[in-house]
Amino acid sequence: MTNSRNLPLLPGLALGSAIALCVSGNVSAYELHSTDQTTVNLNVTGVAGAFHSQKGYAQSETAEPGGRDWQEGFLKYGLDVTHTPSPMAGSLYANVAWTSSATWGQGDAGGFTTGDERRTRLEDLAVGWRSGNLIPSLGSDGLDISVGRQYIQTGDGFLISGDSLNFGKGVLGGELNRGGGYYLAARQSFDKTAVVRLGGEAGWRGELMWLESDNRAQAKPEMAVGTIEHVADEATLGATYLKVLDTDDDYAFLYPDRDGTRVYTIYGNGNAGVENLFLSGQYAFQEKGNDDSENAWYLEAGWTFDQLPSTPYASYRFSRFSDGYDPLFYGNGRALGTWFQGEVAANYAGPFATNARIHQLNLALEPTEQLSIGLLMYRFDTLDTTRGPNLDGNEIDLYANWAINDRWWVMPLVGRYDPDASTAEGGTQLGDSDPNYYTQLLVGFNF
């Protein structure tokens, strides 16, 4: 990058987790083979997007002022297999998938892609075993062991929501290129994993994980992660410990304090016994590799007006990320805007979940079972402008999600991002600090 002050601002991921949320309720597969013991499914998912930004942002050597138009797309295709010799023996499972991705046009508004990215690579390759009824004290499938290349998420994505940072050729001369699909986060699987899960849908449950990333834009870290949760009466209380065991020496300069980082976090969510209420919060304490202490936390409250037409939902969240906090692999694990806050801010302008105080107001309607409409409003405040750009500003995003049928969905979005400062005034927006009107249209299918 041309401006070293931007290195700590590398975003954790683009919207890939939100894409998964759009289709998760309708995911289906084509059954190729089925017996009492063995099932083989074909899975195909595709997403295409068209984007326009009136402004560019100083995040790479290829970023330019003025408007940018670009397109992104990916296709993920593969097989999953499940073999169950008997209920008492548990079940073996495996999956393999490839992803083909591309970016066309001028590249994204932050200059992370140039529009010349094309790539097809192995995405998933994992095997595992679930215990079935073999261990009654743990419940059905209460022990789950898996290894390989796979997607991993902890909690609602505050620390880990896949390995989803997808830079193109626009950064460091293309050294960090993953093949396009920056916004769509076409690639999300960790390269190597070993995961042990204990427990079921309710009561005590936990996870022990070893993860290794092959993402050069994340400095290819190796991590150990442990999580324990208790789930009861629509409430979850949990804690996670994470340690970065190592980073790649060739790319450690991107995150010079990441190696050796430890994170201790507690979290909870539920309705406190009130049917229409939603409460959520989390606190993370971080000891970085240079012995500095950082923290991040949020509090959120929401209410569903189930007696009104279209079942309106409203929520407010306050989140704060200290000026040296490392957001690691955060992402939209629960809903659009969960930890990827602001379509322009979180993708191109910043802040990227560090050195920031953020107010978020969320309003949503569900006129039909197939159509939902949402409005996300943000206020961003920079904690310390000596540690990075002045990223104070406001953003409003209006979007809809239309599930056309069980296989196809459409998601249009219009946003207005209004920064307090341009690059000449210490910000990241190139040219001026006038409002940026941003539009995108996503179309996806699953088969």
Order of alpha helices (4+ residues) and beta strands (2+ residues): alpha-beta-beta-beta-beta-beta-beta-beta-beta-beta-beta-beta-beta-beta-beta-beta-beta-beta-beta-beta
